[in-house]
Amino acid sequence: QVQLVESGGGLVQTGGSLRLSCVASGSTLGRYIVGWFRQAPGKKREFVATSSRSGVTTAYGDSAKGRITISRDNAKNTVYLQMYSLKPEDTAVYYCAAEADYRLGSVRRGEDEYAYWGQGTQVTVSS
């Protein structure tokens, strides 16, 4: 069973950048599809990005597409979310999620497709 811990959140001004990290322990991250989701106050959790086990295949949600990049370093058991040109509407708690999959190139977009979740890291973008 994998445990996930996110970090890198904080307060940033509009137009700024942040890189979130998610470190896995208890298992080898390379066995898992990983995803990032976010939840703003009063809103449902939404899909942000996902990476296949190998990192070759990625997919992004519409809300932040073009301003984010998901990447992973399986040797470090870490997945990253690089965010650029941040806007106040990006303010949310960002969650890392993982799900074991035998397929190297598959990705998952639905939150109900992930069994393992981190506790989240707060990102606040000031106007």
N, C-alpha and C positions, 0 to 999 in steps of 0.2 A: 504494500500500500504506500502511495506516495503522499508526502506532505509538501505543501506549497506555502512560501512566504514571499509576499510582495514588498517592495521598497521603492523609494525614489519619488514618491509623491510630495506635494508641497504647494506653496503659494507662488504663482507666477503671473506676470502681467500679460495682458493681451498681446499676442504676437510672439510671445516667448516660446521656449522649447523645454521639454522634459524628457528624460529617459527613465522609464519604469523597468524594474528588474523583478524577476520571479525565480527564486531558487528552490529547487526540488531536493528533497531528502527522502530516504527510506527506500528509494528505488531509482533505477536509471531512467533519466528523463527521455532518452532516445527511444524508449518503448512507447511513448505517449504522444498522441496528438495534443497540442496545447492551444488554448484560446484566451483572449482577453475580452472581458465584458465590462460594462460600466453601468452604474445606477445613480441617477441624479435624484435629489430630494423630491418625493412625491411622484416619481416616475417608475416605470417598469425597468428591469434590468435589460440592457440592450447589447447586442453583439458588436464587438469592435474589430477583432481580427483573429485569425487562426493560422496555425502553421502545421504542416504535416510533420511526421516523425523525422524525416530527413531535412526539413527546412526548405526543400526545393519548391514545394507547393504552398502558396499562401492565399488568403482571401480576406477581404475587408468589408466591413459594414458601410452603408452609404453615408452615415452621419459624419465620419471623419476621414473618408476615403481621400487619398491624395495628400493628406497631412500627417499620416502615420506610417510607420514601418515596423513590422514584426520580424524578429530574428531570433535565432537560438544558437547556443553553444552547448552542444550535448556533452562535450568533454568537461564543461564546468557545471553541467546540470542546471543551466540557467536559460531563461527565455526573456527577451527584452521587448519593450514597446517604446519606440522613439516617436515622439509627438512634436510637430512643428506648427508654427503659426496658430498657436492656441487661441481659442475664443472663450468668452464667458460661458457659452453653452456647453463647453467641454468639462465644466465643473461637475464632478461626480466622484463616487468611490469606484476605483478600478480594481477589478478582480481577475486573477489568473485562474485558469481551470485546466484540467488534464484528464485525458481518457486513454486507456490502453487500446491499441489497435494493431493488428498484425500487418496491415497494409502500410507501406512506406509513404505512399503519395496521397493519402486521403486527408481531408480536412473536415471539420465539423463546425456548423454555425449556430446550432440550437443549444440553449443553456441546458435543456433536458438531456442532451447527448453527453454531458460531462458528469462524471461521478466525483471528481476530486476538485476541491476549491480552496483557495487561500482566503485569508481574512479581509483582504482588500487594503488599498492605500488611497488616501484622500488626495485628489487633485483639485485645486481651487484656482481659477483664472480670474483675476481682477480686471475690471474695465478701466 
